[in-house]
Amino acid sequence: MTAPSASPKRGPEGPARSQPRPLWTTPTLIALLATAAILAHLLLRYGWQAPRMAWLAPLFLALAAGGLPLLVQLVRKLLARQFGSDLLAGISIVTSVILGEYLVGVIVVLMLSGGTALEEIASRRASSVLDALAKRMPQVTHRKSGAHLADVRLEDVAIGDVLVVFPHEICPVDGVVVQGQGRMNEAYLTGEPFEIEKVPGSEVLSGAVNGDTALHIRAGKLAVNSRYASIMRVMQDAEQRRPRLRRLGDKLGAWYTPLALGLAGLAWAATGESHRFLAVVVVATPCPLLIAIPVAIIGAISLAARRGIIIKNPVILEQVDRCRTLVFDKTGTLTYGKPALSEILCARGFTPEDVLQAAASLERYSKHPLSDAVQEAARKERLPAEPVSEISERPGEGLRGTVGKRTVWITSRRKVADSGAALPPAESGLECVVFLDGAYAALCRFQDMPREETGSFIRHLQPRHSITRILLVSGDRDEEVRRLANQVRIQEVHSAKSPEDKVAIVREEASRAPTLFLGDGINDAPAMQAATVGVAFGVQSDITAEAADAVILETSLSRVDELIHIARHMRRVALESAVAGMALSLVGMVAAAIGVLPPIGGAVAQEIIDLLAVLNAVRAALPTRSLCDF
């Protein structure tokens, strides 16, 4: 038997994977060039006191190499009748060159190219997510032929091949178990927090994580048709069809730019003096839009980071507080994402404390997923562990041992069906049966419990954040999902949904109103791409974190509320800075149009306006009185 050998990186669909975009795109290079030119200019002029042409040379270079490409793009927008703040900035670049204000021109170049570069960096999320998905899958698998076991490439697996999935490996294809007993974690697809028992005849899904025992499976589908590959296709489709959010600066610039140009043209036409046009345009330079709004966004990103919230796509800070529909995943989001002992139903003559103490003492030596839940329940009840001996845990038979002077057997309902024990009716969730000294003692039930703050968080969304629709969408079984929905008072429930189903639901909701999706698993990643805003809860999956617009590092719903408040605070501060700056600029434009303010005076006035707008925008980095209101 040989270890898997290295091979070229391939996804479940073969070598065709999305290639990441290059980091050094044109806007990034222009931004770096503009930054270097400004620093060189300041050093040559004020540090080394070089001749005028020497300290102007870096600015000329930046304007020629960086300004011209940006102007070409802006001309195209003008021809397409797209009037945004960047168009007025382009006119400002030309005006600054005509007026000899070369430093101002380069600063505007930096603002334009820097914003575009940030947009392109954010847009690379699609390829990052697909790469993460592809890397998660095994690149080779172990095919069995008679007594021989050989490593083969995933794309070489044919339907009917017998494959061996080693302990803790990822299942390479969809198929059926033909030999072995064990468990697999399929939470990436179903969202259920429990490991699923696998015996001969059980179906397995590609992408599931195998447990502690090797399983032999017969491939039922090719890798290209596997469940995991279909998730990758859904992810790619969701990213391609995701609508581009319109930025706050673009919305304000859509009316500010025509107003400024109209006023400047009117002043020129009325007086016949071209310098009035220049004076109005200089005062109208949209620095409150180009500088104040990004400063507010950066401040909000910093504040969020201090609260354990990582903003990956800054655009969503302008959108989060405007979301009117919230779609929640269940497991790990509204619940703790792990089974907890919820009920002990004892037979006559036994007490819950007695059963729990004996079971927890024995479960210390088990690797079963429910053992931690039993021990945690015993710790909460402060029940001391008893000495244990003669431990046995054979696959499929349950856990046996001697605790103190009593024999204890913990097994499944299926194993004791013929024992004659009067077990309570089966319900949703997991369960185990406990026997003490050969007699049926209790049935223990386990549920994935809701987070302590879930109910109060859900109840405060409508009155505090104007949320009109709340949906619970999960891959879990219907009875599990509805039980949680009843506990936390969510009316609209969608259960047993695949990643494709989740995308369809989220896409429909997003077409009606801005929608926020909150989830934590791989099965949630495509829906995050389809939502207006996608938020990953916790760091359970690198793939989910890649797909999300924001990542909540601490698994607490209060942090989600803080994200909404930070975004609301940022938007308010950004609007104050931009609108107040434009209002002051409008006053200056009128003064320039009637000849009170010359071009040079207009430039000075605009600098003062910019300073005031930026100083106000810095407030976005300061927390409000309370970032959580539930």
C-alpha positions as MATLAB code, in Angstrom:
seq = 'MTAPSASPKRGPEGPARSQPRPLWTTPTLIALLATAAILAHLLLRYGWQAPRMAWLAPLFLALAAGGLPLLVQLVRKLLARQFGSDLLAGISIVTSVILGEYLVGVIVVLMLSGGTALEEIASRRASSVLDALAKRMPQVTHRKSGAHLADVRLEDVAIGDVLVVFPHEICPVDGVVVQGQGRMNEAYLTGEPFEIEKVPGSEVLSGAVNGDTALHIRAGKLAVNSRYASIMRVMQDAEQRRPRLRRLGDKLGAWYTPLALGLAGLAWAATGESHRFLAVVVVATPCPLLIAIPVAIIGAISLAARRGIIIKNPVILEQVDRCRTLVFDKTGTLTYGKPALSEILCARGFTPEDVLQAAASLERYSKHPLSDAVQEAARKERLPAEPVSEISERPGEGLRGTVGKRTVWITSRRKVADSGAALPPAESGLECVVFLDGAYAALCRFQDMPREETGSFIRHLQPRHSITRILLVSGDRDEEVRRLANQVRIQEVHSAKSPEDKVAIVREEASRAPTLFLGDGINDAPAMQAATVGVAFGVQSDITAEAADAVILETSLSRVDELIHIARHMRRVALESAVAGMALSLVGMVAAAIGVLPPIGGAVAQEIIDLLAVLNAVRAALPTRSLCDF';
ca = [
       0.000    0.000    0.000;
       1.496    3.321   -1.033;
       0.871    6.810    0.236;
      -0.872    9.228   -2.099;
       1.631   10.793   -4.438;
       1.768   14.427   -5.451;
      -0.041   15.360   -8.616;
      -1.081   18.520  -10.401;
      -3.843   20.393   -8.628;
      -7.157   19.245   -9.967;
     -10.726   19.729   -8.924;
     -13.494   17.163   -9.169;
     -14.088   18.228  -12.751;
     -10.525   17.614  -13.908;
      -7.827   20.174  -14.532;
     -10.174   22.938  -15.617;
     -10.050   25.270  -12.648;
     -10.464   28.990  -12.414;
      -7.172   30.811  -12.540;
      -6.688   33.613  -10.006;
      -6.431   37.058  -11.431;
      -2.991   38.688  -11.264;
      -2.426   40.979   -8.308;
      -0.584   43.613  -10.341;
      -3.503   44.868  -12.397;
      -3.331   48.264  -14.129;
      -5.225   50.222  -11.401;
      -2.900   48.781   -8.745;
       0.182   49.807  -10.700;
      -1.222   53.302  -11.276;
      -1.990   53.677   -7.562;
       1.559   52.611   -6.638;
       3.029   54.930   -9.252;
       0.970   57.879   -8.008;
       1.986   57.190   -4.403;
       5.668   57.000   -5.329;
       5.400   60.204   -7.398;
       3.828   62.131   -4.506;
       6.528   60.959   -2.074;
       9.335   61.743   -4.551;
       7.859   65.186   -5.219;
       7.678   66.054   -1.515;
      11.231   64.818   -0.860;
      12.726   66.663   -3.835;
      10.848   69.886   -3.132;
      11.000   70.168    0.648;
      13.690   67.687    1.672;
      16.453   68.265   -0.854;
      15.162   71.606   -2.241;
      15.847   70.496   -5.811;
      15.169   72.753   -8.834;
      11.547   73.224   -9.909;
      11.734   70.910  -12.937;
      13.299   68.162  -10.809;
      10.467   68.058   -8.273;
       7.847   68.403  -10.989;
       9.241   65.463  -13.005;
       7.667   62.702  -10.806;
       4.278   64.416  -11.083;
       4.561   64.678  -14.881;
       5.431   60.970  -15.034;
       2.452   59.967  -12.870;
       0.048   62.147  -14.856;
       1.307   60.801  -18.178;
       1.573   57.099  -17.229;
      -1.352   56.953  -14.795;
      -3.641   59.834  -15.628;
      -3.956   59.179  -19.363;
      -5.248   55.552  -19.047;
      -7.795   56.695  -16.476;
      -8.909   59.556  -18.713;
      -9.413   57.134  -21.611;
     -11.718   55.014  -19.400;
     -13.613   58.107  -18.295;
     -14.132   59.236  -21.879;
     -15.696   55.855  -22.586;
     -18.054   56.336  -19.627;
     -18.948   59.784  -20.920;
     -19.789   58.355  -24.330;
     -21.934   55.731  -22.567;
     -23.714   58.534  -20.650;
     -22.489   57.321  -17.271;
     -22.151   60.382  -15.058;
     -20.443   59.402  -11.800;
     -18.128   61.130   -9.357;
     -15.132   59.653  -11.187;
     -16.106   61.547  -14.366;
     -15.929   64.857  -12.526;
     -12.621   63.699  -11.067;
     -11.311   63.166  -14.605;
     -12.291   66.673  -15.546;
     -10.547   67.820  -12.362;
      -7.348   66.093  -13.503;
      -7.454   67.945  -16.810;
      -8.295   71.210  -15.056;
      -5.482   70.813  -12.542;
      -2.978   70.321  -15.366;
      -4.243   73.408  -17.147;
      -3.961   75.403  -13.911;
      -0.534   73.990  -13.119;
      -1.826   72.248   -9.962;
       0.032   69.052  -10.794;
       0.140   67.700   -7.230;
      -3.642   68.007   -6.942;
      -3.969   66.133  -10.243;
      -1.804   63.251   -9.047;
      -3.747   63.034   -5.782;
      -6.982   62.674   -7.767;
      -5.272   59.986   -9.903;
      -4.382   58.142   -6.694;
      -7.951   58.339   -5.395;
      -9.411   57.025   -8.647;
      -6.943   54.185   -9.198;
      -6.868   53.166   -5.545;
     -10.640   52.717   -5.402;
     -10.643   50.679   -8.610;
      -7.789   48.498   -7.331;
      -9.730   47.722   -4.142;
     -12.755   46.753   -6.231;
     -10.659   44.341   -8.308;
      -9.127   42.783   -5.208;
     -12.633   42.161   -3.827;
     -13.766   40.689   -7.151;
     -11.112   37.966   -6.929;
     -13.214   36.188   -4.271;
     -14.869   33.994   -6.875;
     -11.677   32.325   -8.034;
     -10.418   32.114   -4.438;
     -13.525   30.223   -3.364;
     -13.386   27.822   -6.299;
      -9.681   27.208   -5.685;
     -10.393   26.457   -2.018;
     -13.156   24.049   -3.001;
     -10.900   22.265   -5.488;
      -7.986   22.001   -3.053;
     -10.236   20.394   -0.447;
     -10.884   17.352   -2.634;
      -8.333   14.504   -2.772;
      -6.187   14.652   -5.879;
      -5.709   10.886   -5.898;
      -7.772    8.030   -4.523;
      -7.096    4.384   -3.652;
      -8.595    1.913   -6.122;
      -8.802   -1.757   -5.193;
      -8.441   -4.497   -7.783;
      -8.499   -7.950   -6.206;
      -5.894   -7.885   -3.459;
      -4.002   -4.990   -5.027;
      -4.465   -1.369   -3.966;
      -3.200    1.386   -6.256;
      -3.337    5.172   -6.173;
      -5.083    6.626   -9.227;
      -6.056   10.114  -10.278;
      -9.557   11.153   -9.323;
     -10.629   11.698  -12.931;
      -9.551    8.134  -13.796;
     -12.141    6.562  -11.473;
     -14.897    4.736  -13.362;
     -18.390    3.814  -12.247;
     -18.265    0.471  -10.432;
     -14.666    0.841   -9.206;
     -14.081   -0.202   -5.605;
     -12.249    2.518   -3.660;
     -10.818    2.503   -0.155;
     -11.401    5.612    1.937;
      -8.845    5.698    4.750;
      -9.648    7.122    8.207;
     -10.138   10.925    8.205;
      -9.893   11.129    4.404;
     -12.427   12.943    2.233;
     -14.732   10.706    0.229;
     -13.719   11.149   -3.436;
     -16.960   10.201   -5.259;
     -20.604    9.388   -4.615;
     -21.134    5.687   -4.042;
     -22.208    2.850   -1.737;
     -20.336    1.154    1.120;
     -19.483   -2.454    0.265;
     -17.220   -3.302    3.207;
     -16.547   -1.860    6.651;
     -18.481   -0.022    9.349;
     -17.867    3.515   10.502;
     -19.129    7.072   10.404;
     -18.916   10.005    8.007;
     -19.396   13.716    8.593;
     -21.679   15.055    5.852;
     -22.274   18.437    7.495;
     -20.778   20.273    4.510;
     -23.875   19.241    2.519;
     -26.701   18.625    4.973;
     -25.659   20.984    7.755;
     -26.491   18.322   10.360;
     -23.913   18.349   13.164;
     -23.952   14.582   13.659;
     -21.717   11.960   12.101;
     -23.745    9.490   10.058;
     -23.346    5.745   10.636;
     -22.104    3.865    7.550;
     -22.545    0.124    7.054;
     -22.535   -2.015    3.889;
     -25.313   -0.686    1.650;
     -25.141    2.883    2.999;
     -24.821    5.675    0.463;
     -21.840    8.012    0.728;
     -21.383   11.493   -0.717;
     -18.284   13.010   -2.251;
     -16.770   15.618    0.041;
     -17.860   13.877    3.274;
     -15.124   13.364    5.888;
     -14.555    9.758    6.937;
     -14.285    8.797   10.593;
     -11.877    6.484   12.385;
     -12.269    3.329   10.267;
     -11.464    2.541    6.627;
     -14.429    2.016    4.322;
     -14.613    0.250    0.952;
     -17.033    1.957   -1.399;
     -18.228    1.274   -4.934;
     -18.254    4.390   -7.125;
     -21.762    5.232   -8.284;
     -20.896    8.367  -10.273;
     -17.920    9.851  -12.038;
     -16.085   12.631  -10.203;
     -17.369   15.186  -12.717;
     -20.960   14.213  -11.836;
     -20.448   13.938   -8.087;
     -22.321   15.907   -5.467;
     -19.236   17.921   -4.628;
     -18.622   18.886   -8.252;
     -22.213   20.101   -8.536;
     -21.636   22.403   -5.545;
     -18.646   23.890   -7.335;
     -20.795   24.547  -10.398;
     -23.486   26.168   -8.264;
     -20.823   28.343   -6.611;
     -19.448   29.491   -9.948;
     -22.912   30.248  -11.289;
     -23.868   32.185   -8.156;
     -20.789   34.400   -8.440;
     -21.291   35.084  -12.136;
     -24.938   36.024  -11.641;
     -24.395   38.148   -8.553;
     -25.531   41.730   -9.226;
     -22.957   44.482   -8.825;
     -23.839   46.758   -5.928;
     -24.011   50.449   -6.714;
     -21.674   52.425   -4.477;
     -22.817   55.343   -2.351;
     -20.338   57.664   -4.094;
     -21.719   56.684   -7.503;
     -25.266   57.453   -6.421;
     -24.359   60.880   -5.099;
     -22.070   61.594   -8.044;
     -24.850   60.766  -10.509;
     -26.550   64.086   -9.760;
     -23.597   66.068   -8.402;
     -21.491   65.741  -11.580;
     -24.109   67.057  -14.057;
     -24.979   69.862  -11.602;
     -21.353   70.992  -11.302;
     -20.695   70.809  -15.043;
     -23.955   72.584  -15.804;
     -23.162   75.413  -13.406;
     -19.627   75.746  -14.766;
     -20.871   75.806  -18.363;
     -23.580   78.334  -17.480;
     -21.011   80.657  -15.872;
     -18.792   80.427  -18.950;
     -21.667   80.987  -21.375;
     -23.085   83.912  -19.374;
     -19.795   85.785  -18.995;
     -17.675   84.483  -21.847;
     -14.816   84.017  -19.356;
     -13.260   80.568  -19.509;
     -11.509   80.964  -16.172;
     -14.923   80.940  -14.495;
     -15.481   77.442  -15.857;
     -12.097   76.420  -14.438;
     -12.816   78.047  -11.095;
     -16.177   76.243  -10.724;
     -14.689   72.858  -11.700;
     -11.813   73.253   -9.259;
     -14.200   74.017   -6.406;
     -16.412   71.137   -7.545;
     -13.661   68.504   -7.390;
     -15.516   65.635   -5.644;
     -12.966   64.930   -2.940;
     -15.711   64.511   -0.300;
     -16.859   61.564   -2.427;
     -13.408   60.300   -3.420;
     -11.748   60.706   -0.032;
     -14.282   61.153    2.796;
     -16.363   58.067    1.971;
     -13.300   55.737    1.695;
     -11.965   57.202    4.954;
     -15.275   56.407    6.671;
     -15.218   52.880    5.232;
     -11.636   52.293    6.384;
     -12.569   53.562    9.855;
     -15.523   51.172   10.011;
     -13.335   48.262    8.882;
     -10.897   49.084   11.684;
     -13.693   49.295   14.267;
     -15.149   45.999   13.074;
     -11.754   44.285   13.256;
     -11.381   45.370   16.879;
     -14.714   43.641   17.544;
     -13.668   40.382   15.879;
     -15.444   41.086   12.583;
     -13.397   40.833    9.390;
     -14.789   42.890    6.491;
     -13.662   41.255    3.252;
     -15.791   43.277    0.838;
     -15.990   46.948    1.933;
     -18.993   47.569   -0.346;
     -21.291   45.677    2.015;
     -20.790   48.292    4.736;
     -23.002   50.512    2.586;
     -25.597   47.715    2.258;
     -25.878   45.762    5.534;
     -28.140   48.208    7.334;
     -30.410   48.411    4.278;
     -31.092   44.660    4.183;
     -34.766   43.953    4.843;
     -34.654   40.155    4.559;
     -32.489   37.902    6.727;
     -31.931   34.267    5.765;
     -30.400   32.016    8.423;
     -28.773   28.639    8.223;
     -29.564   26.463   11.220;
     -26.678   24.317   12.377;
     -23.785   26.253   13.872;
     -25.530   29.559   13.212;
     -28.692   29.680   15.288;
     -27.576   26.561   17.161;
     -24.281   25.553   18.737;
     -23.570   23.088   15.927;
     -22.986   20.082   18.170;
     -25.253   17.559   19.935;
     -26.180   18.182   23.542;
     -27.923   15.833   25.952;
     -31.477   17.173   26.056;
     -33.452   14.464   27.886;
     -33.006   11.311   29.978;
     -36.095    9.091   30.040;
     -35.555    6.575   32.852;
     -37.147    3.207   33.388;
     -38.775    2.458   36.719;
     -36.214    2.100   39.503;
     -33.541    4.328   37.946;
     -32.806    8.039   38.374;
     -31.367   10.439   35.761;
     -28.417   11.256   38.024;
     -27.533    7.593   38.498;
     -27.746    6.846   34.771;
     -25.830    9.988   33.764;
     -22.996    9.336   36.229;
     -22.528    5.748   35.041;
     -22.778    6.654   31.335;
     -20.423    9.639   31.614;
     -17.835    7.591   33.501;
     -17.760    5.031   30.682;
     -17.965    7.569   27.846;
     -14.607    9.032   28.908;
     -13.019    6.113   27.044;
     -15.099    6.398   23.866;
     -14.509    8.255   20.607;
     -18.198    8.301   19.724;
     -19.489   11.783   18.757;
     -22.071   11.683   21.575;
     -19.543   10.922   24.302;
     -18.579   14.591   24.715;
     -22.231   15.559   25.131;
     -22.757   12.996   27.887;
     -19.624   14.068   29.734;
     -20.528   17.755   29.402;
     -23.957   17.066   30.916;
     -22.333   15.249   33.844;
     -19.931   18.137   34.434;
     -22.841   20.589   34.560;
     -24.507   18.384   37.192;
     -21.171   18.102   39.023;
     -21.300   14.297   39.027;
     -17.900   12.732   39.804;
     -16.520   10.032   37.527;
     -16.342    6.478   38.823;
     -13.558    3.969   38.138;
     -14.003    1.973   34.915;
     -12.642   -1.387   33.778;
     -13.212   -4.063   31.096;
     -13.982   -1.567   28.335;
     -15.144   -2.814   24.934;
     -16.335   -0.801   21.897;
     -16.689   -3.022   18.866;
     -18.058   -1.403   15.673;
     -21.849   -1.663   15.589;
     -22.205   -3.166   19.077;
     -21.972   -0.114   21.273;
     -19.883    0.663   24.352;
     -19.529   -1.813   27.227;
     -17.670   -1.655   30.489;
     -17.697   -2.066   34.240;
     -18.314    1.148   36.185;
     -17.680    0.674   39.864;
     -19.364   -2.664   40.516;
     -22.007   -2.405   37.768;
     -21.908   -3.447   34.134;
     -22.894   -0.686   31.722;
     -23.912   -1.049   28.086;
     -24.584    1.982   25.873;
     -25.960    1.144   22.447;
     -28.545    2.068   19.810;
     -32.289    1.418   19.643;
     -31.726   -0.908   16.668;
     -29.437   -3.216   18.679;
     -31.976   -3.753   21.459;
     -35.130   -4.061   19.331;
     -35.507   -7.725   20.268;
     -34.658   -7.346   23.955;
     -38.230   -6.698   25.053;
     -37.316   -3.357   26.615;
     -40.235   -0.873   26.579;
     -38.507    2.042   24.893;
     -40.207    5.432   24.447;
     -41.292    6.268   20.863;
     -38.512    7.418   18.527;
     -38.289   11.158   17.827;
     -36.078   13.467   15.788;
     -32.438   13.828   16.735;
     -30.025   11.229   18.042;
     -30.456    8.862   20.952;
     -28.763    6.063   22.827;
     -30.003    3.334   25.172;
     -28.347    2.666   28.552;
     -28.415   -0.728   30.300;
     -27.224   -1.149   33.888;
     -26.445   -4.690   35.076;
     -28.282   -6.054   32.032;
     -31.521   -4.166   32.726;
     -32.886   -1.355   30.564;
     -32.206    1.850   32.527;
     -32.837    4.873   30.303;
     -33.127    6.379   26.862;
     -30.940    9.455   26.327;
     -31.937   11.968   23.659;
     -29.641   14.505   22.038;
     -30.465   17.696   20.183;
     -28.521   20.552   18.626;
     -29.637   23.259   21.037;
     -30.284   26.891   20.039;
     -27.788   29.482   21.164;
     -28.703   31.245   24.367;
     -29.157   34.593   22.584;
     -30.939   33.296   19.463;
     -34.494   34.051   20.567;
     -33.842   37.605   21.733;
     -31.764   38.309   18.608;
     -34.564   37.167   16.289;
     -37.213   39.145   18.203;
     -35.315   42.434   18.048;
     -34.670   42.404   14.282;
     -38.000   43.871   13.185;
     -38.382   46.711   15.717;
     -34.694   47.677   15.799;
     -33.556   47.045   12.227;
     -36.777   47.157   10.171;
     -36.374   43.547    9.041;
     -39.559   42.530    7.265;
     -38.805   38.863    6.459;
     -36.900   36.208    8.415;
     -36.281   32.791    6.859;
     -34.716   29.635    8.255;
     -33.194   27.602    5.397;
     -31.412   24.372    6.300;
     -30.288   21.045    4.927;
     -31.459   19.346    8.131;
     -34.506   17.129    8.447;
     -37.883   18.854    8.580;
     -38.710   17.905   12.169;
     -35.340   19.225   13.396;
     -35.688   22.541   11.576;
     -39.294   23.123   12.641;
     -38.474   22.319   16.248;
     -35.861   25.074   16.277;
     -38.122   27.477   14.362;
     -40.844   27.033   16.991;
     -38.354   27.650   19.781;
     -37.008   30.915   18.337;
     -40.273   32.009   16.644;
     -39.312   31.966   12.987;
     -42.378   31.585   10.799;
     -40.952   30.787    7.350;
     -39.046   27.488    7.262;
     -37.325   25.625    4.423;
     -35.877   22.246    5.447;
     -33.897   19.470    3.751;
     -32.546   21.937    1.185;
     -29.514   21.259   -0.972;
     -26.971   24.006   -1.779;
     -28.743   24.480   -5.118;
     -32.080   24.917   -3.336;
     -30.568   27.444   -0.941;
     -29.199   29.491   -3.838;
     -32.605   29.538   -5.548;
     -34.360   30.693   -2.360;
     -31.773   33.381   -1.585;
     -31.701   34.602   -5.189;
     -35.486   34.968   -5.196;
     -35.440   36.887   -1.918;
     -32.619   39.153   -3.109;
     -34.633   40.038   -6.205;
     -37.382   41.384   -3.934;
     -35.326   43.241   -1.328;
     -31.714   43.539   -0.098;
     -30.991   40.214    1.605;
     -28.445   39.126    4.215;
     -27.533   35.439    4.454;
     -25.856   34.120    7.594;
     -24.296   30.645    7.621;
     -21.215   28.697    8.607;
     -20.761   25.590    6.415;
     -19.510   24.711    2.952;
     -23.120   24.068    1.945;
     -23.827   27.740    2.706;
     -21.074   29.208    0.523;
     -23.060   29.334   -2.769;
     -25.996   31.041   -1.027;
     -23.622   33.641    0.404;
     -22.539   34.474   -3.126;
     -26.158   34.890   -4.236;
     -27.201   37.155   -1.346;
     -26.818   40.923   -1.297;
     -24.614   40.443    1.757;
     -23.120   37.099    2.824;
     -21.811   36.700    6.376;
     -19.851   33.676    7.594;
     -20.420   32.768   11.228;
     -17.260   31.470   12.878;
     -14.271   29.968   11.094;
     -15.429   26.384   10.627;
     -14.601   26.373    6.912;
     -11.980   28.252    4.894;
     -14.243   27.915    1.859;
     -17.141   29.608    3.619;
     -14.857   32.390    4.827;
     -13.633   32.919    1.257;
     -17.191   33.160   -0.073;
     -18.407   35.579    2.590;
     -18.388   39.372    2.454;
     -17.723   39.469    6.189;
     -16.548   36.879    8.732;
     -17.668   36.866   12.376;
     -14.728   35.298   14.221;
     -16.536   34.838   17.525;
     -19.565   32.572   17.272;
     -21.952   35.025   18.911;
     -25.055   36.603   17.392;
     -24.259   39.810   19.273;
     -21.340   40.270   16.866;
     -23.779   40.098   13.949;
     -25.784   42.875   15.576;
     -22.586   44.863   16.024;
     -21.818   44.509   12.309;
     -25.207   46.004   11.458;
     -24.670   48.893   13.880;
     -21.138   49.572   12.630;
     -22.409   49.671    9.046;
     -25.271   51.983   10.022;
     -22.868   54.299   11.843;
     -20.475   54.279    8.883;
     -23.191   55.078    6.364;
     -24.496   57.950    8.488;
     -21.011   59.428    8.920;
     -20.148   58.941    5.246;
     -23.376   60.638    4.144;
     -22.791   63.516    6.543;
     -19.252   63.996    5.239;
     -20.153   63.678    1.557;
     -23.376   65.685    1.564;
     -22.008   68.436    3.795;
     -18.849   68.585    1.674;
     -20.869   68.826   -1.533;
     -23.135   71.480    0.002;
     -20.114   73.607    0.897;
     -18.683   72.968   -2.560;
     -21.978   74.111   -4.074;
     -21.694   77.391   -2.182;
     -18.133   77.735   -3.473;
     -19.258   76.920   -7.025;
     -21.860   79.683   -6.913;
     -19.238   82.100   -5.612;
     -16.852   81.057   -8.400;
     -19.593   81.328  -11.032;
     -20.359   84.956  -10.127;
     -16.667   85.826  -10.056;
     -16.221   86.197   -6.295;
     -13.866   83.211   -6.076;
     -10.944   82.948   -8.525;
      -9.465   79.547   -9.545;
      -6.660   79.721   -6.986;
      -9.067   80.728   -4.249;
     -11.333   77.902   -5.344;
      -8.503   75.412   -4.945;
      -7.787   76.695   -1.431;
     -11.478   76.589   -0.527;
     -11.769   73.033   -1.799;
      -8.798   71.932    0.317;
     -10.497   73.360    3.419;
     -13.746   71.603    2.514;
     -11.857   68.327    1.981;
     -10.167   68.648    5.363;
     -13.472   69.199    7.151;
     -15.098   66.258    5.338;
     -12.215   63.909    6.124;
     -12.067   64.960    9.798;
     -15.768   64.178   10.118;
     -15.333   60.861    8.276;
     -12.742   59.722   10.834;
     -15.611   59.459   13.333;
     -16.590   56.179   11.685;
     -13.684   54.512   13.508;
     -15.116   55.548   16.881;
     -17.725   53.272   18.458;
     -21.164   54.619   19.284;
     -22.562   54.308   22.781;
     -23.773   50.783   22.152;
     -23.045   48.442   19.258;
     -25.587   45.865   20.406;
     -29.220   46.540   21.299;
     -30.744   43.193   22.269;
];
